Amino acid sequence: MINEMKKIYSASFTDNEIKKITQFYQTPVGKKILEKSTELMQLGAHIGMKEAQAKQIKLTERIKPFLEKYGIKQ
């Protein structure tokens, strides 16, 4: 798994950039980001899901005439 991750990062970053990223994650702020990232991703996903659900209702309202016109059941 580590080798595969190395390939992914190497495709996106130079060796010098990877060194700087590694150094950053050894700082107090970098460590805090690592500590909080899972929670922040979950909160962000929740916000995204709420937004998508709200827009789904609007989308359904907009396509309802099309569905009715072509006899497509919901």
N, CA, C and O atoms as a Maestro MAE file, in Angstrom:
{
 s_m_m2io_version
 :::
 2.0.0
}

f_m_ct {
 s_m_title
 :::
 protein
 m_atom[296] {
  # First column is atom index #
  i_m_mmod_type
  r_m_x_coord
  r_m_y_coord
  r_m_z_coord
  i_m_residue_number
  s_m_chain_name
  s_m_pdb_residue_name
  s_m_pdb_atom_name
  i_m_atomic_number
  :::
  1 25 0.819 -1.189 0.000 1 A "MET " " N  " 7
  2 3 0.000 0.000 0.000 1 A "MET " " CA " 6
  3 2 0.869 1.262 0.000 1 A "MET " " C  " 6
  4 15 0.567 2.232 -0.695 1 A "MET " " O  " 8
  5 25 1.919 1.240 0.764 2 A "ILE " " N  " 7
  6 3 2.804 2.410 0.833 2 A "ILE " " CA " 6
  7 2 3.393 2.719 -0.534 2 A "ILE " " C  " 6
  8 15 3.471 3.882 -0.931 2 A "ILE " " O  " 8
  9 25 3.807 1.681 -1.255 3 A "ASN " " N  " 7
  10 3 4.389 1.896 -2.587 3 A "ASN " " CA " 6
  11 2 3.374 2.513 -3.542 3 A "ASN " " C  " 6
  12 15 3.723 3.375 -4.349 3 A "ASN " " O  " 8
  13 25 2.127 2.079 -3.456 4 A "GLU " " N  " 7
  14 3 1.080 2.642 -4.317 4 A "GLU " " CA " 6
  15 2 0.838 4.110 -3.974 4 A "GLU " " C  " 6
  16 15 0.661 4.936 -4.870 4 A "GLU " " O  " 8
  17 25 0.828 4.437 -2.688 5 A "MET " " N  " 7
  18 3 0.641 5.827 -2.275 5 A "MET " " CA " 6
  19 2 1.822 6.696 -2.739 5 A "MET " " C  " 6
  20 15 1.638 7.850 -3.127 5 A "MET " " O  " 8
  21 25 3.011 6.136 -2.694 6 A "LYS " " N  " 7
  22 3 4.184 6.866 -3.183 6 A "LYS " " CA " 6
  23 2 4.018 7.211 -4.667 6 A "LYS " " C  " 6
  24 15 4.351 8.316 -5.095 6 A "LYS " " O  " 8
  25 25 3.508 6.270 -5.434 7 A "LYS " " N  " 7
  26 3 3.289 6.506 -6.864 7 A "LYS " " CA " 6
  27 2 2.286 7.636 -7.081 7 A "LYS " " C  " 6
  28 15 2.482 8.502 -7.933 7 A "LYS " " O  " 8
  29 25 1.209 7.613 -6.297 8 A "ILE " " N  " 7
  30 3 0.179 8.647 -6.433 8 A "ILE " " CA " 6
  31 2 0.748 10.019 -6.121 8 A "ILE " " C  " 6
  32 15 0.552 10.965 -6.884 8 A "ILE " " O  " 8
  33 25 1.453 10.131 -5.002 9 A "TYR " " N  " 7
  34 3 2.015 11.424 -4.617 9 A "TYR " " CA " 6
  35 2 3.113 11.859 -5.582 9 A "TYR " " C  " 6
  36 15 3.218 13.040 -5.913 9 A "TYR " " O  " 8
  37 25 3.920 10.920 -6.027 10 A "SER " " N  " 7
  38 3 5.010 11.254 -6.961 10 A "SER " " CA " 6
  39 2 4.482 11.770 -8.289 10 A "SER " " C  " 6
  40 15 5.146 12.556 -8.965 10 A "SER " " O  " 8
  41 25 3.293 11.330 -8.661 11 A "ALA " " N  " 7
  42 3 2.691 11.799 -9.909 11 A "ALA " " CA " 6
  43 2 2.184 13.233 -9.784 11 A "ALA " " C  " 6
  44 15 2.035 13.930 -10.788 11 A "ALA " " O  " 8
  45 25 1.920 13.673 -8.557 12 A "SER " " N  " 7
  46 3 1.350 15.010 -8.349 12 A "SER " " CA " 6
  47 2 2.328 16.024 -7.781 12 A "SER " " C  " 6
  48 15 2.145 17.229 -7.956 12 A "SER " " O  " 8
  49 25 3.365 15.547 -7.103 13 A "PHE " " N  " 7
  50 3 4.293 16.445 -6.424 13 A "PHE " " CA " 6
  51 2 5.736 16.091 -6.749 13 A "PHE " " C  " 6
  52 15 6.066 14.933 -7.005 13 A "PHE " " O  " 8
  53 25 6.588 17.109 -6.733 14 A "THR " " N  " 7
  54 3 8.025 16.871 -6.897 14 A "THR " " CA " 6
  55 2 8.580 16.329 -5.581 14 A "THR " " C  " 6
  56 15 7.919 16.392 -4.544 14 A "THR " " O  " 8
  57 25 9.792 15.800 -5.635 15 A "ASP " " N  " 7
  58 3 10.434 15.301 -4.407 15 A "ASP " " CA " 6
  59 2 10.560 16.423 -3.380 15 A "ASP " " C  " 6
  60 15 10.337 16.204 -2.189 15 A "ASP " " O  " 8
  61 25 10.916 17.619 -3.837 16 A "ASN " " N  " 7
  62 3 11.057 18.756 -2.930 16 A "ASN " " CA " 6
  63 2 9.718 19.127 -2.283 16 A "ASN " " C  " 6
  64 15 9.663 19.446 -1.096 16 A "ASN " " O  " 8
  65 25 8.644 19.083 -3.071 17 A "GLU " " N  " 7
  66 3 7.321 19.387 -2.515 17 A "GLU " " CA " 6
  67 2 6.903 18.339 -1.483 17 A "GLU " " C  " 6
  68 15 6.324 18.680 -0.452 17 A "GLU " " O  " 8
  69 25 7.191 17.077 -1.756 18 A "ILE " " N  " 7
  70 3 6.867 16.012 -0.805 18 A "ILE " " CA " 6
  71 2 7.642 16.213 0.495 18 A "ILE " " C  " 6
  72 15 7.112 15.998 1.585 18 A "ILE " " O  " 8
  73 25 8.897 16.626 0.368 19 A "LYS " " N  " 7
  74 3 9.703 16.904 1.563 19 A "LYS " " CA " 6
  75 2 9.070 18.031 2.384 19 A "LYS " " C  " 6
  76 15 9.000 17.945 3.610 19 A "LYS " " O  " 8
  77 25 8.613 19.080 1.709 20 A "LYS " " N  " 7
  78 3 7.986 20.212 2.406 20 A "LYS " " CA " 6
  79 2 6.653 19.802 3.044 20 A "LYS " " C  " 6
  80 15 6.330 20.245 4.147 20 A "LYS " " O  " 8
  81 25 5.892 18.967 2.359 21 A "ILE " " N  " 7
  82 3 4.629 18.470 2.918 21 A "ILE " " CA " 6
  83 2 4.912 17.671 4.187 21 A "ILE " " C  " 6
  84 15 4.246 17.853 5.206 21 A "ILE " " O  " 8
  85 25 5.886 16.802 4.120 22 A "THR " " N  " 7
  86 3 6.266 15.983 5.273 22 A "THR " " CA " 6
  87 2 6.691 16.869 6.437 22 A "THR " " C  " 6
  88 15 6.293 16.636 7.578 22 A "THR " " O  " 8
  89 25 7.499 17.887 6.147 23 A "GLN " " N  " 7
  90 3 7.927 18.814 7.191 23 A "GLN " " CA " 6
  91 2 6.730 19.535 7.807 23 A "GLN " " C  " 6
  92 15 6.667 19.721 9.023 23 A "GLN " " O  " 8
  93 25 5.784 19.939 6.964 24 A "PHE " " N  " 7
  94 3 4.601 20.630 7.471 24 A "PHE " " CA " 6
  95 2 3.824 19.752 8.446 24 A "PHE " " C  " 6
  96 15 3.422 20.218 9.512 24 A "PHE " " O  " 8
  97 25 3.609 18.493 8.094 25 A "TYR " " N  " 7
  98 3 2.831 17.608 8.953 25 A "TYR " " CA " 6
  99 2 3.545 17.272 10.260 25 A "TYR " " C  " 6
  100 15 2.945 16.669 11.149 25 A "TYR " " O  " 8
  101 25 4.797 17.647 10.386 26 A "GLN " " N  " 7
  102 3 5.515 17.467 11.647 26 A "GLN " " CA " 6
  103 2 5.388 18.702 12.545 26 A "GLN " " C  " 6
  104 15 5.826 18.678 13.696 26 A "GLN " " O  " 8
  105 25 4.792 19.778 12.027 27 A "THR " " N  " 7
  106 3 4.577 20.987 12.824 27 A "THR " " CA " 6
  107 2 3.304 20.826 13.656 27 A "THR " " C  " 6
  108 15 2.490 19.947 13.376 27 A "THR " " O  " 8
  109 25 3.127 21.673 14.681 28 A "PRO " " N  " 7
  110 3 1.891 21.596 15.473 28 A "PRO " " CA " 6
  111 2 0.621 21.774 14.624 28 A "PRO " " C  " 6
  112 15 -0.358 21.057 14.831 28 A "PRO " " O  " 8
  113 25 0.624 22.699 13.692 29 A "VAL " " N  " 7
  114 3 -0.552 22.908 12.839 29 A "VAL " " CA " 6
  115 2 -0.772 21.692 11.942 29 A "VAL " " C  " 6
  116 15 -1.908 21.249 11.771 29 A "VAL " " O  " 8
  117 25 0.282 21.157 11.380 30 A "GLY " " N  " 7
  118 3 0.168 19.964 10.532 30 A "GLY " " CA " 6
  119 2 -0.384 18.780 11.311 30 A "GLY " " C  " 6
  120 15 -1.225 18.035 10.808 30 A "GLY " " O  " 8
  121 25 0.094 18.608 12.546 31 A "LYS " " N  " 7
  122 3 -0.407 17.524 13.387 31 A "LYS " " CA " 6
  123 2 -1.889 17.725 13.705 31 A "LYS " " C  " 6
  124 15 -2.658 16.764 13.746 31 A "LYS " " O  " 8
  125 25 -2.284 18.981 13.929 32 A "LYS " " N  " 7
  126 3 -3.680 19.259 14.227 32 A "LYS " " CA " 6
  127 2 -4.559 18.964 13.014 32 A "LYS " " C  " 6
  128 15 -5.659 18.431 13.162 32 A "LYS " " O  " 8
  129 25 -4.086 19.303 11.824 33 A "ILE " " N  " 7
  130 3 -4.841 18.986 10.604 33 A "ILE " " CA " 6
  131 2 -5.043 17.480 10.488 33 A "ILE " " C  " 6
  132 15 -6.148 17.019 10.198 33 A "ILE " " O  " 8
  133 25 -3.984 16.716 10.713 34 A "LEU " " N  " 7
  134 3 -4.106 15.254 10.662 34 A "LEU " " CA " 6
  135 2 -5.109 14.756 11.698 34 A "LEU " " C  " 6
  136 15 -5.898 13.853 11.424 34 A "LEU " " O  " 8
  137 25 -5.073 15.343 12.875 35 A "GLU " " N  " 7
  138 3 -5.972 14.940 13.957 35 A "GLU " " CA " 6
  139 2 -7.433 15.260 13.629 35 A "GLU " " C  " 6
  140 15 -8.328 14.471 13.930 35 A "GLU " " O  " 8
  141 25 -7.664 16.407 13.018 36 A "LYS " " N  " 7
  142 3 -9.021 16.888 12.779 36 A "LYS " " CA " 6
  143 2 -9.572 16.535 11.398 36 A "LYS " " C  " 6
  144 15 -10.770 16.700 11.168 36 A "LYS " " O  " 8
  145 25 -8.755 16.066 10.488 37 A "SER " " N  " 7
  146 3 -9.175 15.916 9.091 37 A "SER " " CA " 6
  147 2 -10.356 14.960 8.919 37 A "SER " " C  " 6
  148 15 -11.248 15.237 8.117 37 A "SER " " O  " 8
  149 25 -10.384 13.857 9.641 38 A "THR " " N  " 7
  150 3 -11.498 12.915 9.503 38 A "THR " " CA " 6
  151 2 -12.807 13.569 9.923 38 A "THR " " C  " 6
  152 15 -13.813 13.463 9.222 38 A "THR " " O  " 8
  153 25 -12.793 14.245 11.066 39 A "GLU " " N  " 7
  154 3 -13.991 14.929 11.554 39 A "GLU " " CA " 6
  155 2 -14.445 16.010 10.575 39 A "GLU " " C  " 6
  156 15 -15.636 16.138 10.291 39 A "GLU " " O  " 8
  157 25 -13.490 16.786 10.063 40 A "LEU " " N  " 7
  158 3 -13.826 17.855 9.123 40 A "LEU " " CA " 6
  159 2 -14.391 17.301 7.822 40 A "LEU " " C  " 6
  160 15 -15.319 17.876 7.253 40 A "LEU " " O  " 8
  161 25 -13.843 16.194 7.349 41 A "MET " " N  " 7
  162 3 -14.354 15.564 6.130 41 A "MET " " CA " 6
  163 2 -15.782 15.073 6.347 41 A "MET " " C  " 6
  164 15 -16.627 15.215 5.464 41 A "MET " " O  " 8
  165 25 -16.054 14.498 7.512 42 A "GLN " " N  " 7
  166 3 -17.402 14.017 7.812 42 A "GLN " " CA " 6
  167 2 -18.391 15.171 7.874 42 A "GLN " " C  " 6
  168 15 -19.497 15.074 7.344 42 A "GLN " " O  " 8
  169 25 -17.993 16.265 8.522 43 A "LEU " " N  " 7
  170 3 -18.866 17.432 8.602 43 A "LEU " " CA " 6
  171 2 -19.112 18.018 7.216 43 A "LEU " " C  " 6
  172 15 -20.235 18.405 6.892 43 A "LEU " " O  " 8
  173 25 -18.066 18.084 6.399 44 A "GLY " " N  " 7
  174 3 -18.208 18.583 5.033 44 A "GLY " " CA " 6
  175 2 -19.120 17.696 4.197 44 A "GLY " " C  " 6
  176 15 -19.931 18.195 3.416 44 A "GLY " " O  " 8
  177 25 -18.991 16.391 4.359 45 A "ALA " " N  " 7
  178 3 -19.849 15.461 3.630 45 A "ALA " " CA " 6
  179 2 -21.305 15.630 4.052 45 A "ALA " " C  " 6
  180 15 -22.212 15.553 3.224 45 A "ALA " " O  " 8
  181 25 -21.520 15.857 5.339 46 A "HIS " " N  " 7
  182 3 -22.878 16.067 5.842 46 A "HIS " " CA " 6
  183 2 -23.492 17.328 5.228 46 A "HIS " " C  " 6
  184 15 -24.650 17.321 4.811 46 A "HIS " " O  " 8
  185 25 -22.710 18.404 5.176 47 A "ILE " " N  " 7
  186 3 -23.184 19.644 4.564 47 A "ILE " " CA " 6
  187 2 -23.511 19.407 3.092 47 A "ILE " " C  " 6
  188 15 -24.547 19.858 2.605 47 A "ILE " " O  " 8
  189 25 -22.636 18.704 2.388 48 A "GLY " " N  " 7
  190 3 -22.865 18.394 0.975 48 A "GLY " " CA " 6
  191 2 -24.115 17.560 0.767 48 A "GLY " " C  " 6
  192 15 -24.859 17.781 -0.188 48 A "GLY " " O  " 8
  193 25 -24.349 16.605 1.653 49 A "MET " " N  " 7
  194 3 -25.528 15.755 1.537 49 A "MET " " CA " 6
  195 2 -26.804 16.568 1.757 49 A "MET " " C  " 6
  196 15 -27.784 16.404 1.031 49 A "MET " " O  " 8
  197 25 -26.786 17.442 2.758 50 A "LYS " " N  " 7
  198 3 -27.955 18.291 3.004 50 A "LYS " " CA " 6
  199 2 -28.245 19.180 1.794 50 A "LYS " " C  " 6
  200 15 -29.401 19.352 1.408 50 A "LYS " " O  " 8
  201 25 -27.209 19.733 1.209 51 A "GLU " " N  " 7
  202 3 -27.370 20.597 0.038 51 A "GLU " " CA " 6
  203 2 -27.920 19.805 -1.140 51 A "GLU " " C  " 6
  204 15 -28.807 20.278 -1.850 51 A "GLU " " O  " 8
  205 25 -27.398 18.606 -1.348 52 A "ALA " " N  " 7
  206 3 -27.869 17.768 -2.454 52 A "ALA " " CA " 6
  207 2 -29.330 17.376 -2.260 52 A "ALA " " C  " 6
  208 15 -30.101 17.359 -3.219 52 A "ALA " " O  " 8
  209 25 -29.711 17.064 -1.030 53 A "GLN " " N  " 7
  210 3 -31.105 16.703 -0.766 53 A "GLN " " CA " 6
  211 2 -32.030 17.884 -1.042 53 A "GLN " " C  " 6
  212 15 -33.109 17.713 -1.608 53 A "GLN " " O  " 8
  213 25 -31.608 19.074 -0.646 54 A "ALA " " N  " 7
  214 3 -32.422 20.266 -0.896 54 A "ALA " " CA " 6
  215 2 -32.579 20.505 -2.392 54 A "ALA " " C  " 6
  216 15 -33.664 20.852 -2.858 54 A "ALA " " O  " 8
  217 25 -31.507 20.321 -3.138 55 A "LYS " " N  " 7
  218 3 -31.566 20.548 -4.583 55 A "LYS " " CA " 6
  219 2 -32.292 19.421 -5.304 55 A "LYS " " C  " 6
  220 15 -32.839 19.632 -6.386 55 A "LYS " " O  " 8
  221 25 -32.306 18.233 -4.721 56 A "GLN " " N  " 7
  222 3 -33.009 17.117 -5.341 56 A "GLN " " CA " 6
  223 2 -34.505 17.415 -5.431 56 A "GLN " " C  " 6
  224 15 -35.148 17.085 -6.427 56 A "GLN " " O  " 8
  225 25 -35.046 18.030 -4.406 57 A "ILE " " N  " 7
  226 3 -36.469 18.391 -4.416 57 A "ILE " " CA " 6
  227 2 -36.744 19.365 -5.565 57 A "ILE " " C  " 6
  228 15 -37.714 19.198 -6.304 57 A "ILE " " O  " 8
  229 25 -35.893 20.377 -5.712 58 A "LYS " " N  " 7
  230 3 -36.064 21.356 -6.790 58 A "LYS " " CA " 6
  231 2 -35.920 20.688 -8.158 58 A "LYS " " C  " 6
  232 15 -36.676 20.985 -9.082 58 A "LYS " " O  " 8
  233 25 -34.962 19.800 -8.276 59 A "LEU " " N  " 7
  234 3 -34.751 19.101 -9.547 59 A "LEU " " CA " 6
  235 2 -35.960 18.249 -9.893 59 A "LEU " " C  " 6
  236 15 -36.411 18.240 -11.039 59 A "LEU " " O  " 8
  237 25 -36.482 17.537 -8.914 60 A "THR " " N  " 7
  238 3 -37.651 16.703 -9.144 60 A "THR " " CA " 6
  239 2 -38.832 17.546 -9.620 60 A "THR " " C  " 6
  240 15 -39.561 17.138 -10.524 60 A "THR " " O  " 8
  241 25 -39.023 18.712 -9.020 61 A "GLU " " N  " 7
  242 3 -40.102 19.612 -9.430 61 A "GLU " " CA " 6
  243 2 -39.912 20.076 -10.875 61 A "GLU " " C  " 6
  244 15 -40.875 20.188 -11.634 61 A "GLU " " O  " 8
  245 25 -38.659 20.342 -11.243 62 A "ARG " " N  " 7
  246 3 -38.382 20.834 -12.595 62 A "ARG " " CA " 6
  247 2 -38.558 19.763 -13.664 62 A "ARG " " C  " 6
  248 15 -39.000 20.064 -14.772 62 A "ARG " " O  " 8
  249 25 -38.219 18.519 -13.345 63 A "ILE " " N  " 7
  250 3 -38.316 17.468 -14.379 63 A "ILE " " CA " 6
  251 2 -39.664 16.760 -14.370 63 A "ILE " " C  " 6
  252 15 -39.943 15.956 -15.259 63 A "ILE " " O  " 8
  253 25 -40.496 17.045 -13.387 64 A "LYS " " N  " 7
  254 3 -41.802 16.386 -13.289 64 A "LYS " " CA " 6
  255 2 -42.621 16.537 -14.569 64 A "LYS " " C  " 6
  256 15 -43.177 15.541 -15.033 64 A "LYS " " O  " 8
  257 25 -42.728 17.741 -15.172 65 A "PRO " " N  " 7
  258 3 -43.488 17.855 -16.425 65 A "PRO " " CA " 6
  259 2 -42.929 16.972 -17.544 65 A "PRO " " C  " 6
  260 15 -43.700 16.397 -18.312 65 A "PRO " " O  " 8
  261 25 -41.623 16.856 -17.647 66 A "PHE " " N  " 7
  262 3 -40.988 16.007 -18.655 66 A "PHE " " CA " 6
  263 2 -41.374 14.542 -18.425 66 A "PHE " " C  " 6
  264 15 -41.751 13.830 -19.355 66 A "PHE " " O  " 8
  265 25 -41.273 14.114 -17.173 67 A "LEU " " N  " 7
  266 3 -41.602 12.734 -16.843 67 A "LEU " " CA " 6
  267 2 -43.063 12.430 -17.159 67 A "LEU " " C  " 6
  268 15 -43.383 11.370 -17.697 67 A "LEU " " O  " 8
  269 25 -43.939 13.361 -16.820 68 A "GLU " " N  " 7
  270 3 -45.363 13.177 -17.095 68 A "GLU " " CA " 6
  271 2 -45.635 13.158 -18.597 68 A "GLU " " C  " 6
  272 15 -46.443 12.363 -19.077 68 A "GLU " " O  " 8
  273 25 -44.957 14.037 -19.336 69 A "LYS " " N  " 7
  274 3 -45.155 14.119 -20.764 69 A "LYS " " CA " 6
  275 2 -44.814 12.810 -21.466 69 A "LYS " " C  " 6
  276 15 -45.500 12.409 -22.406 69 A "LYS " " O  " 8
  277 25 -43.762 12.149 -21.014 70 A "TYR " " N  " 7
  278 3 -43.314 10.922 -21.656 70 A "TYR " " CA " 6
  279 2 -43.760 9.662 -20.898 70 A "TYR " " C  " 6
  280 15 -43.308 8.557 -21.198 70 A "TYR " " O  " 8
  281 25 -44.640 9.840 -19.926 71 A "GLY " " N  " 7
  282 3 -45.220 8.699 -19.223 71 A "GLY " " CA " 6
  283 2 -44.212 7.916 -18.392 71 A "GLY " " C  " 6
  284 15 -44.351 6.707 -18.205 71 A "GLY " " O  " 8
  285 25 -43.214 8.604 -17.905 72 A "ILE " " N  " 7
  286 3 -42.197 7.946 -17.080 72 A "ILE " " CA " 6
  287 2 -42.647 8.020 -15.619 72 A "ILE " " C  " 6
  288 15 -42.920 9.097 -15.090 72 A "ILE " " O  " 8
  289 25 -42.718 6.853 -14.987 73 A "LYS " " N  " 7
  290 3 -43.154 6.808 -13.597 73 A "LYS " " CA " 6
  291 2 -41.975 7.106 -12.680 73 A "LYS " " C  " 6
  292 15 -40.838 6.708 -12.932 73 A "LYS " " O  " 8
  293 25 -42.283 7.806 -11.632 74 A "GLN " " N  " 7
  294 3 -41.229 8.159 -10.651 74 A "GLN " " CA " 6
  295 2 -41.073 7.093 -9.619 74 A "GLN " " C  " 6
  296 15 -40.239 7.219 -8.722 74 A "GLN " " O  " 8
  :::
 }
 m_bond[295] {
  # First column is bond index #
  i_m_from
  i_m_to
  i_m_order
  :::
  1 1 2 1
  2 2 3 1
  3 3 4 2
  4 3 5 1
  5 5 6 1
  6 6 7 1
  7 7 8 2
  8 7 9 1
  9 9 10 1
  10 10 11 1
  11 11 12 2
  12 11 13 1
  13 13 14 1
  14 14 15 1
  15 15 16 2
  16 15 17 1
  17 17 18 1
  18 18 19 1
  19 19 20 2
  20 19 21 1
  21 21 22 1
  22 22 23 1
  23 23 24 2
  24 23 25 1
  25 25 26 1
  26 26 27 1
  27 27 28 2
  28 27 29 1
  29 29 30 1
  30 30 31 1
  31 31 32 2
  32 31 33 1
  33 33 34 1
  34 34 35 1
  35 35 36 2
  36 35 37 1
  37 37 38 1
  38 38 39 1
  39 39 40 2
  40 39 41 1
  41 41 42 1
  42 42 43 1
  43 43 44 2
  44 43 45 1
  45 45 46 1
  46 46 47 1
  47 47 48 2
  48 47 49 1
  49 49 50 1
  50 50 51 1
  51 51 52 2
  52 51 53 1
  53 53 54 1
  54 54 55 1
  55 55 56 2
  56 55 57 1
  57 57 58 1
  58 58 59 1
  59 59 60 2
  60 59 61 1
  61 61 62 1
  62 62 63 1
  63 63 64 2
  64 63 65 1
  65 65 66 1
  66 66 67 1
  67 67 68 2
  68 67 69 1
  69 69 70 1
  70 70 71 1
  71 71 72 2
  72 71 73 1
  73 73 74 1
  74 74 75 1
  75 75 76 2
  76 75 77 1
  77 77 78 1
  78 78 79 1
  79 79 80 2
  80 79 81 1
  81 81 82 1
  82 82 83 1
  83 83 84 2
  84 83 85 1
  85 85 86 1
  86 86 87 1
  87 87 88 2
  88 87 89 1
  89 89 90 1
  90 90 91 1
  91 91 92 2
  92 91 93 1
  93 93 94 1
  94 94 95 1
  95 95 96 2
  96 95 97 1
  97 97 98 1
  98 98 99 1
  99 99 100 2
  100 99 101 1
  101 101 102 1
  102 102 103 1
  103 103 104 2
  104 103 105 1
  105 105 106 1
  106 106 107 1
  107 107 108 2
  108 107 109 1
  109 109 110 1
  110 110 111 1
  111 111 112 2
  112 111 113 1
  113 113 114 1
  114 114 115 1
  115 115 116 2
  116 115 117 1
  117 117 118 1
  118 118 119 1
  119 119 120 2
  120 119 121 1
  121 121 122 1
  122 122 123 1
  123 123 124 2
  124 123 125 1
  125 125 126 1
  126 126 127 1
  127 127 128 2
  128 127 129 1
  129 129 130 1
  130 130 131 1
  131 131 132 2
  132 131 133 1
  133 133 134 1
  134 134 135 1
  135 135 136 2
  136 135 137 1
  137 137 138 1
  138 138 139 1
  139 139 140 2
  140 139 141 1
  141 141 142 1
  142 142 143 1
  143 143 144 2
  144 143 145 1
  145 145 146 1
  146 146 147 1
  147 147 148 2
  148 147 149 1
  149 149 150 1
  150 150 151 1
  151 151 152 2
  152 151 153 1
  153 153 154 1
  154 154 155 1
  155 155 156 2
  156 155 157 1
  157 157 158 1
  158 158 159 1
  159 159 160 2
  160 159 161 1
  161 161 162 1
  162 162 163 1
  163 163 164 2
  164 163 165 1
  165 165 166 1
  166 166 167 1
  167 167 168 2
  168 167 169 1
  169 169 170 1
  170 170 171 1
  171 171 172 2
  172 171 173 1
  173 173 174 1
  174 174 175 1
  175 175 176 2
  176 175 177 1
  177 177 178 1
  178 178 179 1
  179 179 180 2
  180 179 181 1
  181 181 182 1
  182 182 183 1
  183 183 184 2
  184 183 185 1
  185 185 186 1
  186 186 187 1
  187 187 188 2
  188 187 189 1
  189 189 190 1
  190 190 191 1
  191 191 192 2
  192 191 193 1
  193 193 194 1
  194 194 195 1
  195 195 196 2
  196 195 197 1
  197 197 198 1
  198 198 199 1
  199 199 200 2
  200 199 201 1
  201 201 202 1
  202 202 203 1
  203 203 204 2
  204 203 205 1
  205 205 206 1
  206 206 207 1
  207 207 208 2
  208 207 209 1
  209 209 210 1
  210 210 211 1
  211 211 212 2
  212 211 213 1
  213 213 214 1
  214 214 215 1
  215 215 216 2
  216 215 217 1
  217 217 218 1
  218 218 219 1
  219 219 220 2
  220 219 221 1
  221 221 222 1
  222 222 223 1
  223 223 224 2
  224 223 225 1
  225 225 226 1
  226 226 227 1
  227 227 228 2
  228 227 229 1
  229 229 230 1
  230 230 231 1
  231 231 232 2
  232 231 233 1
  233 233 234 1
  234 234 235 1
  235 235 236 2
  236 235 237 1
  237 237 238 1
  238 238 239 1
  239 239 240 2
  240 239 241 1
  241 241 242 1
  242 242 243 1
  243 243 244 2
  244 243 245 1
  245 245 246 1
  246 246 247 1
  247 247 248 2
  248 247 249 1
  249 249 250 1
  250 250 251 1
  251 251 252 2
  252 251 253 1
  253 253 254 1
  254 254 255 1
  255 255 256 2
  256 255 257 1
  257 257 258 1
  258 258 259 1
  259 259 260 2
  260 259 261 1
  261 261 262 1
  262 262 263 1
  263 263 264 2
  264 263 265 1
  265 265 266 1
  266 266 267 1
  267 267 268 2
  268 267 269 1
  269 269 270 1
  270 270 271 1
  271 271 272 2
  272 271 273 1
  273 273 274 1
  274 274 275 1
  275 275 276 2
  276 275 277 1
  277 277 278 1
  278 278 279 1
  279 279 280 2
  280 279 281 1
  281 281 282 1
  282 282 283 1
  283 283 284 2
  284 283 285 1
  285 285 286 1
  286 286 287 1
  287 287 288 2
  288 287 289 1
  289 289 290 1
  290 290 291 1
  291 291 292 2
  292 291 293 1
  293 293 294 1
  294 294 295 1
  295 295 296 2
  :::
 }
}
